[in-house]
Amino acid sequence: MESWLKQYGASGLDDLELADFSNTGRGVRTLRRFEEGGKILTIPHGVLWTVKHAYADPVLGPALLSARPPLSVDDTLATYILFVRSRGSGYDGLGSHVAALPASYTSSIFFAEAELEICAGTSLYTTTKQLDRQIEADYKELVVRLFGRHQELFPCDKFTIEDYKWALCTVWSRAMDFKLGNGDSIRLLAPFADMLNHSPKVEQCHIYDVLSGNLSILAGKDYEPGDQVLINYGPVPNNRLLRLYGFVVPSNPNDSYDLVLATHPMAPFFEQKHKLWVSAGLDSTSTVSLTLTDPLPSSILRYLRIQRLNESDLAGMVSHKSDAAFEKVSDSNEVEVLRFLVESISSLLDGFKNQLEKLEDQLAEGFYTPEGNAWSAAHVSLGEQRVLRLTRKTAEDLLAAVETGSGNKRRLLSTPAQCAKCKKVSVHLMRCGRCNEVTYCGRACQVAHFKEHKAICRATAAKNGSKKD
């Protein structure tokens, strides 16, 4: 592969070599010293794998052009890779690059069911299940739109669904994405450069030159001869690393959980609330990323404040021409939002098959084979649970502050209690601010129960010496 790349003008290859490393597997080793920021490698545009190059192929291009609607970027690149592999190592030099690719991948779609079950409850688990179904549907459509119509180019035994999954993982794990000056983006695979492994400890150092179309790799740190050359894929959480690249980073500081907020169109006052969500930069279905550095983004509170608005709240906003910033609507709205959030996060955490403490003990005791699929799945579950627990703690702290400041003696109970109106049992109830005896799940139940509770409340308050009217 190196000699073929040199023919096309690749530079820097004499100072590098492919090598196997104990912690990352196959990678690139430097043969000389490099200072941070220095250019290590340049791959010319003529040998990059792009959609444009796929369409320019004299044999494959016409078949791709016949597909209607056109294939997606990933399907085009995956088909290109499989086509070159089916033609053998001599196909325009590209075959030597394909021959150097891994024979298999450790992305989550290749996990055995028992391995994936380790992280049941995580977003990765759900996404992987959905992805499996999507890949199967996409493959069947690809057969109808392209493979089946050009069987002489796409022999059945070399374009199976397993081949398709392998090619997709090649694209996901090795492609690089760049923004272009006109606002568009380009996805490409760069021979040899795609052998570079990831490390969060180096600066991002891969550059695409829009004018020349060449890809360059700079030194993300100082290197000595024999060091592995690394690049930084960016702040990627473990659930994404394992899904796309097939590895995880223990104690990944970029771990996250994507929280989906949704409201049914038949919910009361949906149209009014939808307008408010849009004006707040949201939608009726919004996905917000929870992270270790920002476990409770303000957009979540904005969404839920709007979702919990009642008729009088909405009327007040119209009469006062209030916007949708919603730093806070009212104490009652804030308490309802935060209680709902605490309960929802608790429910999500209860859905994890293996709880955080158990996984920590198992990993510390060497229960899982290091770097194995189950070990990686355990780290994904750990990361997502840590984020969710931090989110819940943040919501609980905000709730306590609102309850303390509201003067209504609202607080989380130490043991489960029953709402005096709807009979719901929970620890997330509020006590009556007058008598401090009965509990409610929210302001609506308290108001609805007031006529029944009024006489007893006043008597109890008087007995306890309350000064409230």
LOTORVEX-893706 format. One record per residue (C-alpha): x, y, z; residue number from 1. Coordinates in steps of 0.1 Angstrom, whole numbers, plus 2048, in hexadecimal, padded with zeros to 3 digits. Layout:
N
    x    y    z   nr
    X    Y    Z  NUM
...
This chain:
469
    x    y    z   nr
  800  800  800    1
  81C  818  809    2
  82C  816  7E6    3
  80B  81C  7D5    4
  805  83B  7EA    5
  827  848  7E3    6
  820  846  7BE    7
  802  85D  7C3    8
  817  876  7D7    9
  812  86C  7FB   10
  82E  87A  811   11
  83B  870  833   12
  837  84A  82F   13
  85D  844  832   14
  85C  851  856   15
  83F  83A  860   16
  836  816  861   17
  818  800  86A   18
  81C  7EE  88B   19
  809  7DA  8A5   20
  804  7EA  8C8   21
  7FA  7D8  8E7   22
  7E0  7F2  8F2   23
  7D1  7FC  8D0   24
  7D9  7E1  8B7   25
  7E3  7EA  894   26
  7F0  80E  891   27
  80C  824  884   28
  82E  828  893   29
  846  845  88C   30
  86A  83E  882   31
  877  860  88B   32
  871  87D  8A3   33
  855  896  89D   34
  84C  8B6  8AF   35
  828  8BE  8B7   36
  818  8D0  899   37
  830  8C2  87F   38
  823  8B2  860   39
  825  88C  862   40
  812  87F  844   41
  800  88B  825   42
  7E8  876  811   43
  7E0  885  7EE   44
  7BC  88A  7E3   45
  7BF  871  7C6   46
  7BF  853  7DE   47
  7A5  85E  7F7   48
  785  84A  7F9   49
  769  863  7F3   50
  746  862  7E3   51
  754  877  7C7   52
  76F  85D  7C0   53
  756  840  7C2   54
  740  851  7A7   55
  75F  858  792   56
  768  833  791   57
  764  828  76C   58
  754  806  776   59
  742  80E  797   60
  737  832  78F   61
  71C  82B  775   62
  70C  811  78C   63
  70B  82A  7A9   64
  6FC  844  792   65
  6E0  82D  789   66
  6D4  829  7AD   67
  6B5  83D  7B5   68
  6B4  84E  7CC   69
  6DA  852  7CF   70
  6EB  83E  7EB   71
  6F5  84E  80B   72
  719  858  811   73
  720  83A  828   74
  70F  822  810   75
  722  830  7F2   76
  743  82C  804   77
  73B  80A  812   78
  731  7FE  7EF   79
  751  80D  7E1   80
  766  7FA  7FA   81
  754  7D9  7F4   82
  757  7DE  7CE   83
  77C  7E3  7D0   84
  781  7C5  7E7   85
  76D  7AF  7CF   86
  785  7BA  7B2   87
  7A4  7AF  7C4   88
  7C4  7C0  7D0   89
  7CE  7CE  7AE   90
  7B0  7E4  7A8   91
  7BF  807  7A2   92
  7D5  803  7C1   93
  7B7  807  7D7   94
  7B6  7E1  7DD   95
  7D6  7E3  7F1   96
  7C5  7FA  809   97
  7A7  7E4  80D   98
  7BE  7C6  813   99
  7CE  7D9  830  100
  7AC  7DF  841  101
  7A2  7CA  860  102
  790  7AA  858  103
  777  7B0  874  104
  76C  7CC  88C  105
  762  7CE  8B0  106
  746  7E8  8AC  107
  727  7E1  8C1  108
  713  7D4  8A3  109
  72A  7B5  8A3  110
  725  7AE  8C8  111
  715  78D  8D3  112
  6F4  792  8E5  113
  703  789  907  114
  71F  7A3  902  115
  707  7BF  8F8  116
  6F0  7B6  916  117
  70C  7C2  92D  118
  702  7E6  924  119
  6DD  7E0  923  120
  6CC  801  92C  121
  6E5  817  91B  122
  6DF  82C  8FC  123
  6F9  816  8EB  124
  6E4  7F7  8F1  125
  6C5  807  8E2  126
  6D8  817  8C5  127
  6EA  7F6  8BC  128
  6C9  7E3  8BB  129
  6BA  7FE  8A5  130
  6D9  7FF  88F  131
  6D7  7D9  889  132
  6B4  7DC  87C  133
  6BD  7FB  867  134
  6DB  7EA  857  135
  6C6  7CC  84D  136
  6AB  7E3  83E  137
  6C6  7F8  82C  138
  6D7  7D9  81E  139
  6B6  7CB  810  140
  6B0  7ED  7FF  141
  6D3  7EE  7F2  142
  6CE  7CC  7E2  143
  6AF  7D9  7D0  144
  6BD  7FA  7C6  145
  6E0  7F0  7BB  146
  6EE  7CD  7C2  147
  6D2  7BA  7B3  148
  6D1  7D0  794  149
  6F7  7CC  78D  150
  6FF  7A8  798  151
  71D  7A7  780  152
  72D  7C3  796  153
  720  7B8  7B7  154
  722  791  7BA  155
  70B  784  7D6  156
  727  772  7E8  157
  73C  791  7EC  158
  720  7A9  7F5  159
  70E  798  811  160
  6FF  7AA  82E  161
  71D  7A0  843  162
  734  7B0  829  163
  71E  7CF  829  164
  721  7D1  84F  165
  746  7CE  84D  166
  749  7E9  833  167
  732  800  847  168
  748  7FC  865  169
  767  803  850  170
  757  824  847  171
  74B  82D  86A  172
  76C  824  87B  173
  784  832  861  174
  774  84F  84F  175
  77D  873  857  176
  764  890  854  177
  76D  8B4  84B  178
  759  8D4  847  179
  75F  8E6  826  180
  760  90B  820  181
  73D  90C  810  182
  72C  8FC  82E  183
  72C  8D9  81F  184
  73F  8BC  82E  185
  753  89F  820  186
  758  87C  82D  187
  777  86A  822  188
  78E  84C  829  189
  7B3  852  826  190
  7C9  833  81F  191
  7E4  82E  83A  192
  7D8  84C  84E  193
  7B9  838  857  194
  7D0  821  86B  195
  7D6  83C  885  196
  7C7  835  8A7  197
  7B5  84D  8BE  198
  7C1  85D  8DE  199
  7B0  87A  8F1  200
  7D3  884  8FD  201
  7DE  893  8DC  202
  7D1  8B1  8CA  203
  7BB  8AD  8AB  204
  7D3  8AC  88F  205
  7C3  8A0  86E  206
  7BE  8BB  855  207
  7AC  8BC  833  208
  7B9  8D5  81A  209
  79A  8E1  806  210
  7AF  8F0  7EA  211
  7C6  8D1  7E3  212
  7AE  8B7  7F0  213
  7CB  8A7  803  214
  7C9  899  827  215
  7E6  8A1  83F  216
  7EE  893  862  217
  801  8A9  87A  218
  812  89F  89A  219
  7F9  8A2  8B6  220
  816  8A1  8CF  221
  83B  89C  8CF  222
  846  879  8C3  223
  865  865  8C7  224
  870  849  8B0  225
  85B  82A  8B7  226
  83D  83D  8C5  227
  81A  836  8B8  228
  80C  853  8A4  229
  7E9  85C  8B0  230
  7CD  873  8A6  231
  7B0  880  8B9  232
  78D  878  8AD  233
  77E  893  8C2  234
  76B  893  8E3  235
  759  871  8DC  236
  746  85F  8F8  237
  74B  83A  8FD  238
  728  831  8F0  239
  732  840  8CF  240
  755  833  8CF  241
  749  80F  8D3  242
  72D  813  8BA  243
  743  822  89E  244
  767  819  8A6  245
  765  7F9  8BB  246
  778  805  8DA  247
  773  819  8FA  248
  788  831  910  249
  785  827  935  250
  779  844  94A  251
  772  858  92B  252
  76D  87D  934  253
  757  881  915  254
  73D  867  920  255
  719  872  919  256
  6F5  867  919  257
  6DD  874  8FE  258
  6BC  87C  90F  259
  69E  87C  8F9  260
  682  895  902  261
  661  88F  8F1  262
  63D  89B  8F3  263
  61F  88A  8E1  264
  60D  8A1  8C8  265
  5EC  899  8DA  266
  5F9  8A7  8FB  267
  5E5  8C5  908  268
  5F0  8E7  8F9  269
  609  8D5  8E2  270
  607  8F0  8C7  271
  60E  90D  8DF  272
  62A  8FA  8EF  273
  639  8F0  8CE  274
  63C  914  8C4  275
  64E  91C  8E5  276
  666  8FF  8E0  277
  66F  90B  8BD  278
  675  92E  8CA  279
  68B  91F  8E5  280
  6A0  90D  8CA  281
  690  8EB  8D2  282
  676  8D4  8C3  283
  65A  8BF  8D1  284
  672  8A2  8CE  285
  695  8AD  8D9  286
  6B5  899  8E0  287
  6CC  8A9  8F9  288
  6EF  89B  902  289
  6F6  898  928  290
  71B  899  92F  291
  732  898  94E  292
  73A  8BD  949  293
  716  8C7  942  294
  6FF  8AC  952  295
  6E0  8C2  950  296
  6E0  8D9  932  297
  6C9  8F7  935  298
  6B7  8EC  915  299
  6A9  8CE  929  300
  69A  8E5  943  301
  68D  8FD  928  302
  67C  8E0  916  303
  66C  8D1  936  304
  660  8F4  943  305
  64D  8F8  922  306
  640  8D5  923  307
  632  8DA  946  308
  621  8FB  940  309
  5FC  8FB  949  310
  5E0  910  93A  311
  5E5  92D  951  312
  60A  92E  94C  313
  605  92F  926  314
  5EB  94A  929  315
  602  95F  93E  316
  61E  95C  925  317
  607  967  909  318
  5FA  985  91D  319
  61D  990  928  320
  62D  987  906  321
  647  971  917  322
  662  961  903  323
  66E  93D  906  324
  68E  942  919  325
  67E  933  938  326
  69A  936  951  327
  67D  92E  969  328
  658  930  966  329
  64C  92C  98A  330
  656  918  9A9  331
  63A  8FF  9A3  332
  644  8FA  97E  333
  669  8F6  988  334
  661  8DD  9A3  335
  64B  8C9  98B  336
  667  8C9  970  337
  683  8BF  988  338
  66F  8A4  999  339
  666  895  977  340
  68A  897  96D  341
  696  885  98C  342
  67C  86A  988  343
  684  866  963  344
  6A9  863  968  345
  6A4  84B  985  346
  68E  835  96E  347
  6A9  836  953  348
  6C3  82B  96D  349
  6AD  80F  979  350
  6AC  802  956  351
  6D1  7FA  955  352
  6D6  7D4  957  353
  6F7  7D8  96A  354
  6F9  7F4  984  355
  717  80A  986  356
  725  7FC  9A7  357
  723  7D8  99A  358
  735  7E1  97A  359
  750  7F4  98D  360
  756  7D5  9A3  361
  757  7BE  985  362
  76F  7D3  972  363
  786  7D7  990  364
  786  7B1  996  365
  78E  7A9  971  366
  76C  799  96B  367
  76D  7A4  946  368
  78A  79D  92E  369
  79C  7BE  92A  370
  795  7CF  908  371
  77A  7B4  901  372
  757  7BB  8F5  373
  747  7B5  917  374
  762  7CB  928  375
  75B  7E7  90F  376
  735  7E4  914  377
  73A  7E7  939  378
  74E  807  935  379
  732  816  920  380
  718  80D  93B  381
  72E  81C  956  382
  733  83D  943  383
  70E  842  93B  384
  703  83A  95F  385
  71D  853  96D  386
  70E  86E  956  387
  6EA  866  960  388
  6F2  865  985  389
  703  887  982  390
  6E4  894  970  391
  6CD  887  98B  392
  6E2  895  9A6  393
  6E3  8B7  995  394
  6BD  8B6  991  395
  6B8  8AC  9B6  396
  6CE  8C9  9C1  397
  6BA  8E2  9AC  398
  69A  8D3  9B9  399
  6A6  8D7  9DD  400
  6AF  8FB  9D7  401
  68D  903  9C8  402
  67B  8F1  9E4  403
  68F  903  9FF  404
  68B  925  9EE  405
  666  921  9E7  406
  65D  91F  A0C  407
  643  904  A06  408
  658  8E9  A18  409
  65A  8D4  9F8  410
  674  8B9  9FB  411
  67D  896  9F1  412
  670  87D  A0B  413
  687  864  A1C  414
  66D  848  A16  415
  652  843  9FC  416
  631  854  A03  417
  60F  857  9F2  418
  600  875  9E1  419
  5E1  87F  9F4  420
  5CE  885  9D3  421
  5D9  86C  9B8  422
  5E7  852  9D0  423
  608  850  9BD  424
  624  842  9D2  425
  647  852  9CF  426
  663  862  9E2  427
  660  880  9CB  428
  643  890  9DC  429
  63D  8B3  9EC  430
  62F  8B8  A0F  431
  613  8D1  A15  432
  623  8F2  A1E  433
  609  8F9  A39  434
  605  8D9  A4E  435
  623  8C6  A42  436
  60F  8A6  A46  437
  602  89B  A23  438
  615  897  A03  439
  60E  89E  9DE  440
  61F  894  9BE  441
  61B  8B8  9B0  442
  609  8D9  9B2  443
  5EB  8CD  99E  444
  5E3  8B1  9B7  445
  5E8  8C9  9D4  446
  5CF  8E2  9C5  447
  5B6  8C7  9BC  448
  5B7  8B9  9DF  449
  5B5  8DA  9F1  450
  590  8DB  9F8  451
  591  8B9  A08  452
  5B1  8C0  A1B  453
  5AA  8E4  A25  454
  599  8DF  A47  455
  5B1  8C4  A53  456
  5CE  8D9  A47  457
  5C5  8F8  A5B  458
  5BD  8E3  A7A  459
  5DE  8D1  A78  460
  5F1  8F1  A70  461
  5E1  902  A8E  462
  5EA  8E4  AA4  463
  60E  8E5  A99  464
  610  90B  A9E  465
  613  915  A7A  466
  610  93B  A74  467
  604  937  A50  468
  5E1  943  A48  469
